[in-house]
Amino acid sequence: MPQWLFPRTALSLTVVALASATGLLLVSPSVTCLALGLLSLAQLAAMRSAWRVACLIAAATLGLLTPGMMSYLLPEAWVATTTWQSLAARILPGATIETLRAPLLATVSLQLTALALILRSRARLGAPLLIIAATLLIGLQAIEPALHPDFIPLLHYATVWPALLVHAVLLLAHVVYALPYWRGKQYLTTALWLPLGLVIVSLLLWQQSHLQAERTLHQRAEARVQSVMTQLNRELTDHLDAMRRFTRSWALQTAPPDYRQWAHQAEGYQRDFDYLINIAFITPDSGIRQVYPATPDNLSLLGLRLFDVQPAGRRALEPALRDNREGSTDIIELLQGERGMIHYLPVMNAQQTHIGATAIALSFPLLADTLFKPLPKAEGLIQWHANGQILAQHGDATRPGPWTYHHRIALGDKRLTLSDQPRRDHLLSQLPRLPTISLVLGLAFAYLVYLVIYTLKQLGHHHRAMQHSNQSLQQEIRTRSELQREVEWLARHDELTGVANRRYFLDHVSEHQDKRPLSLALFDIDHFKRVNDQLGHLVGDDYLKRTAWLGEKLIGQHGGIFARYGGEEFVAWLPGLDVEAAQRVADTLRLQLADAHLPHADGNPITLSAGVVSVNDPQPVDMTRMMQTADEALYYAKRAGRNRVVPGRLGG
Ligand SMILES: Nc1nc2c(ncn2[C@@H]2O[C@H](COP(=O)(O)OP(=O)(O)OP(=O)(O)O)[C@@H](O)[C@H]2O)c(=O)[nH]1
């Protein structure tokens, strides 16, 4: 696959974006989804190397996410959560602060991705730290529900196991793609330890502050439902007390109350407790004698026998009519058509005789309205249950929070349940700062520290690498110059004997021909073949070296140059020496060699023969002629029996 189509960096970034998106899709589907879509487009543009387009789209994404991010980061004292909420509603009709901002971590990761795209940075550079942090976060997330089952998990969207799985797979994919980049970069991992410590500390701190915040919210929600309970109890006690007083007031009379009296007494109570929809006088045979208020519904009940029309209430009514005991019905469908409950109180006359009972019917919807009126609807949903049925409810059921509080409540001899489910955004708005901020700041700080240490270590690494390559370069230069010197030396010297070679000799001679007289001596070791044949080539080589050493030393002392001319032949250039002097020098070398303890196989010392030639006239030297003449003289020396020096004469 071509590199431009699927570059590793773009792929890594896609993986990061997808990982954060998994959570987003489950939680905040509006702005974040839009941001995600934009980022995907930017990634696509980056993959096609359209960097300018990619940068533009990524910058738009950054801008889109900024208000959400700001809403997390600006302290409540500067911009209140309610202000953010009204801003959110203005940007997107019907939106809340929760739809405007993605979960904090996800927002950060999306923004980082956008930033990485804009800067074209290698996101995988910091990946070891980020991947470990993400793994720890997910691990913490996985065990958190077991540790604190009552609390909202740290990242509540990631508790769903498919989301956890997707995260784990994406993390793994990221590691696989980043591994080749990390390989061999030891400093990448050695820079990890300190920031990793910081990550762990900020995770633990975050977990603690998260738990603390959860506890605070829990307590506040408890307090809210507790206050409703207290109010309810007070209300019920008050109205029962009032009704008992109302009922006792008939004990002064001898006859059952007429409508005028009944209405006159009941009016005040009904005004104070407006959820009492019917205050009736019941005769001993369960007939409805008086009702208040005189609504058409209530008036239509007059004369009915409750034992007949409302047999469900018989069990509560009979004790009041016969045994002078109070009784309450279950939650029933009232004859007025509402759900409610009837409380029966016995009525005695002045002679302490049962003359009937007071029936007080209360409507639950109206009672709930009275009790819940002071509670803002936006804070959550409060419900009243009995036998699994909802009797009344108040508040907003959209965006419910994670907790529901249940409280048992006694209503007469009946048991009801009051439940409260605060809205999540209401809970969060009660926190001055979200605990996730401490995590994000901690992670950002750890990442910065990581980058600093990483950069320092990388610089150190590069410095060391540079030093190393400098050293090898210097070594290379040294080796090369030694080689060069050797090559140059070899070009001018004889490898075996170490004296000048023929080429150097000839070059030297061509440049030093001015002096007069000027002599040339040609030496040849006598019967050298025998040395090789009888004593071996190694001995032959050794003899050659010793001869060269003697010759170089002697000729050098006379200001000349001594060279190996080839095989067992040597040549000397002796400026300033006439033929006699040169002959003497050559003879000295002959004698020195004879005394040098270099014997033939028969014990006789090896010897040499030499031909010497000189020039005195100022004419330019004819080198060829000189060499020929010296060679001829040498030849004569050999022919004359060897071990001698013969002077040659230049013809003409
Ligand atoms: N060990 C050794 N032998 C060499 C080297 N160069 C030439 N020779 C030998 O030198 C010998 C020269 O032999 P010849 O030219 O026949 O002459 P010679 O035996 O010295 O006899 P004359 O010169 O006539 O006295 C040969 O056997 C060569 O192999 C060398 O570098 N090392």
The ligand as an ORCA input file, in Angstrom:
! r2SCAN-3c Opt
* xyz 0 1
  N      66.060    -13.598     -0.999
  C      65.892    -12.748     -2.045
  N      66.519    -13.021     -3.196
  C      66.388    -12.168     -4.242
  C      65.646    -10.990     -4.165
  N      65.725    -10.335     -5.363
  C      66.528    -11.088     -6.172
  N      66.945    -12.204     -5.522
  C      67.835    -13.269     -5.994
  O      69.084    -12.806     -6.279
  C      69.696    -13.757     -7.151
  C      70.504    -13.073     -8.193
  O      71.188    -14.041     -8.873
  P      71.995    -13.751    -10.098
  O      71.476    -12.613    -10.900
  O      72.105    -15.047    -10.876
  O      73.465    -13.389     -9.626
  P      74.344    -13.880     -8.425
  O      73.949    -15.272     -8.029
  O      74.323    -12.842     -7.366
  O      75.715    -14.000     -9.089
  P      76.544    -12.775     -9.494
  O      75.770    -11.569     -9.490
  O      76.990    -13.074    -10.871
  O      77.653    -12.716     -8.546
  C      68.569    -14.583     -7.740
  O      68.675    -15.905     -7.255
  C      67.306    -13.892     -7.242
  O      66.327    -14.817     -6.969
  C      64.963    -10.727     -2.918
  O      64.276     -9.751     -2.769
  N      65.143    -11.626     -1.924
*
